[in-house]
Amino acid sequence: MSFNGLAQYASYLDAHGDLTRVKCRVSPLLEITEIADRMVKRGGRALLFEDNGTAFPLFINAFASDDRMAAAIGRNSLDDAGEEIFSLIESVSEASSLSGKLSRLPRMMHLLRLAPVRKRGRGECQEVIEMNPDLDSLPILKCWPHDAERFITLPLVHTRHPETGKSNLGMYRMQVMGKDVTGMHWHRHKTGARHFEAWKRRGERMPVTVTLGGDPVYTYAATAPLPENMSEYLLAAFLRRKRVTLVRCLTNDIWVPADSDIVIEGYVDPLEEPVTEGPFGDHTGFYSLADLYPRLHVTCITHRSNAVYPATVVGVPPMEDAWMGKATEKIFFAPIKLAIAPEIRELHMPVAGVAHNLVIVSIDKRYPGQGLKVLSALFGAGQMMLSKYIIVVSSGVSVTDYPAVAEALFGNVRFNTDLLLTRGPLDVLDHSSDSFSMGGKLGIDATVKLPEERTGEYQSLPLFPLTDEGITGDLITGIRTMAEYSLPIAVLAIKKPRQGLDMRQFATSLPASLTMPGTVIVAVDEGADADDPGMVTWLVTGNSDPSRDLYRLDNGALFIDATSKTLSLPAFPRDWPNVVCSDPETIELVDRRWSEYGIGDFITSPSLRLLPLVRPGKASVETVNRPTK
């Protein structure tokens, strides 16, 4: 199954009762974000905003369900694509003899026939040509109150290496900085940034073309963790079982899908000074703060006559990108398993861990130390190197059954032997580490231990009865235990004094009733919903650096500081970002207009439960401890 442009995909969803067309005027500045956030967190339909002040309908939440994600990649289910790739890779890897390899040759030849084909002349994406480009003609979103400007959030960025000619398709947000200028936010780990460095060494302008829309499988392919020299359009063709037709751009030598909705052509000049880009409310649920990035100069905009503008919103999970992550789990499990650790049975990135922050894997365990071996392998493998917390369980535990994972963790882990603490690269969006894009990592071996791994008596851990009596006070304003889940966990809501708080000293001063051997105490900021395991997980994996914020107390308990570091002692050396959510004025506007949108029963704003976590400041939080620069 394939789609010739987003209008056709939207019609498909409409015919299946999975799209709502919003016909009243809605602003791309904050209002659409608030509506989309309410819908995606309630499992609502895709939305097509037909009147947004421009000539282009805006399409959002197009991937935000299992069915929509499967349709977008041309399959009946995500499992369908994953099983086919697994079968293909497994059959090739197991063909040890020459005859075995030859027997699989027809299948490999079929893959070669899926390579993109170049077409002479123009494509549908060039039906309308604007040689005097103006980005204001597009319904570009300003997503959150403290975003620096409007951002293109689903750009498919095409680059090529100046020496090898190898092309790449990536997705890097683009801040609008003028009618024909944007930022180009490619991270140092990304192929686009490496291409840029190669052009910079040559002292030449780098051609860049950005496409929007087209067959929705292109959007997924741009996010896929492919090897650097593998074409994303080969993956797209494999998924939808139809090769991609490319046409040459009008003002630079880059080839793009003929069925794209909108094409933005331009260049990046490596000789220009970088420009300040950001802040932006990011997929971590926190603002990524301003930094220096190259700028893109737009030379031409072309589009289909019936073009649709695609957009997405990222922020506190779950958001639309969660379903893209789920597709990646299914589709790329086979390469991870066979190339990195063949004993892996399942791999899962919980939504609350916003991709890299938390990974759970299960393994077929056969020998002592195997859990630690898998942890070491994953921390050094491809994009998995950016993972912060990884939990390994035995194959009898489903990685998506969180209570079972927690039971395995507390039943099989001893804090003095089964934790692998290390340091390494982190996603550049990680805000918790003292150093930019590098920090602590924690591997947890929660597999069933073999006799050689038992260093002492492995008795079950006692549950502890807790009450608020004698515990809450000026610093601890609330306490939540997980005793009803049979888990020895306590979550403490902390209100730090204005002069700051040394969390290590605070942890060692906790009463013995909270710090029995084998227990875990989690500190979160006052205002966090400690009754929501998803929110607690998000705060733990986002706000903590394992090398700094995990303390194994003398009596055997483990303390995790998941609070904001703006009032911590010693002073945190970097700016600390604020939580991403709508402002009260936008919430009130959408509340008031809800019936006009025609999108069903009223949905309360998810931002209401986040507003108590917002700290004084804007995108970054006001810090009183850190010395001024």
Secondary structure, DSSP 4 states (H G I P E B T S, - for coil): ---SSHHHHHHHHHHTT-EEEE-S---TBTHHHHHHHHHHHTT--EEEES-SSSSS-EEESTT-SHHHHHHHTTSS-HHHHHHHHHHHHHHHHH--SHHHHHHTHHHHHHHHTTS-EE-SS--GGGSEEESS--GGGS--BB-STT-SS-EE-S-EEEEE-TTT--EEEE---EEEEETTEEE----TTSHHHHHHHHHHHHT-PEEEEEEE-SSHHHHHHHHS---TTS-HHHHHHHHHTSPPEEEE-SSSS-EEETT-SEEEEEEE-TTSPPEEE--EE-TTSBEEPPEEE-EEEEEEEEE-TT--EE-----SSS-THHHHHHHHHHHHHHHHHHHT-TTEEEEE--GGGTTTTEEEEEE---STTHHHHHHHHHHTSGGGGG-SEEEEEETTS-TT-HHHHHHHHHHH--TTTSEEEEEEE--TT--SSSBTTEEEEEEEEESPPPGGG--S--PPPPP----STTT-SSSEEEEEE-GGGT--EEEEEE---TT-B-HHHHHHTS-GGG--TT-EEEEEETTS-TT-HHHHHHHHHHH--HHHHEEE-TTS-EEEE-S-GGGBSSPPSS--BPBP---HHHHHHHHHHHHHHT-SS----GGGGTGGG--SBSSBB--SSSPP-
